[in-house]
Amino acid sequence: MLQSLLVEIFGAIPPSQGETVGDVVPHKNALVLFEDNLAPVRRWQTELLKLDSDALRAMEIAVVCLPSDNEPALVNGHPQSLPVQKIRQELQGGTGKFEAVLVSKAGDVILRSDAPLTIRQIQEALGVAPQSPEPD
């Protein structure tokens, strides 16, 4: 489900040849999800991201999912061969637990959470004003 959601939100991304988050998604902010694929928190994060996919696109965020089991890594819903262990080491991500790490385009970690992130939390971390709903 997460794969199809992310493909719908972001579209295709070319295969990565890099070894850092910046190499994997150049010129984009990255929301890196270290996840245990069986954890309910993963589904919770998926639902939160679905609520406002337009805001994610506007903030130029690529979602990188790094599972702790033998499932493939995903970039915007597309399975990719990524240097998962190197990225875990770069971002000091654990294994077997959920963690969300927001990385700026410059490669700086600007937000780290062991709970799912809301769009508002991501906007605040990036210094982006929340979009107001348009009047009827």
N, C-alpha and C positions, 0 to 999 in steps of 0.2 A: 504494500500500500504506500509506504513512504517513497519507494522508487517512482511510482506513477505520479504521486503528488508533486514531487520535486521536478520531474520532467515537465509536468504541466505548468508549474510556476516559472521555471527558469529556462527551459529548452535545453538543447544539447550543448555540451562542452567538449572540446577536443581532448583526446587522451593526454595525460600528463607525463612528462619525462623528468619532472623536477623532484627535488628531495625535501623541499621546505614547503610550508603552506603558501608562501608567496610565489613559489614556482608552480604549484598545483593550480592556483587561481590568480594569475597575475592581473594587476590593475583592479582588483575587487577586494572588498572586505570579506572576511570568511567567518562563518559560524561553524566551528568545528565541534561535532558531537561525538564524544567518546561514549560508546553505548554497549550495554549488555542487551543483545537483541531480544531477550525474553522478558526484560523488565517492563512493567506497566508504565514507568516514567517515560520510556521511549515513545509509546503511543500518545501520552499526554503532550510531549513536546511536538509531535507531528500535528496534533489537533490545534495547538497554539499557533503554529506556523501557517496552518491552513486559513486561519481567521482573517489574515490580512496579507495575502501574497503580493499584492500591489505595493505595499509598503516595503517589503523585502527587496523587490525589484528596484524601487526608487532609491533605496539606500545602497544599491549595487552590492548585495550580499550573495555570496555563493555558499551553499550549505554542503559541508563535507562531513560525511558520516563514517566513522571509524569503529567498526564492531570489535568486540573483544573475543568473538568466536571465529569460526572459519568462514563466515559470510564475507562476500566481497565488499571492499570500501566503495562508497558512492560519492559522486560529486554531482550535485543537483539532480539526484535520482538515477544517475547513470553509473553502472558498475565500472570501476577503473582499477587498474593495477597501480597502487600507490605504495610508497615506502612507509607503511603504517608505523613500524617501530621507530623510524627516524622522526616522523611527525610527532609521535607520542613523546619521544625524548625531547624534541625541540620545545614542545608546549608543556612538558612535565605532566602529561596525562597518565592517569592510572589505567589499570586493566580490570575488567569485570565489574565496573561500576559506571554509572552515568555521570558525565560532566559536560557542560557546555562552555566553550571558550570562544570569545569574540576577538578576532584578530583584525587590526586595521590594514589598509592597503600598504602601509609602510612596514608591516610585519610585527607591530607591537601588540601585545596582549592588552586589551582594554577592558575586558570583563571576563570573569571566571565564576561559574556557578555549578553547584552540585544538584541544582534543581532546574527544571525547564525554565526557559526565558520567555517573557512576553515580548510582543512587538514594542511596547512602550519602554521596557527596560533596554532593549537594543537601541531604540531611538535616543534615549537619554545618554547611553554610553557613547554613542557617536556624535552627540550634540546636535541631533536633528529634531526640529520641532514636530510634535505629532500632527498628523493631518487632521483637520477639522472636517466633520461630515458636512456635505453640502446641504443647504436648506432646501426644503421641499417646495 
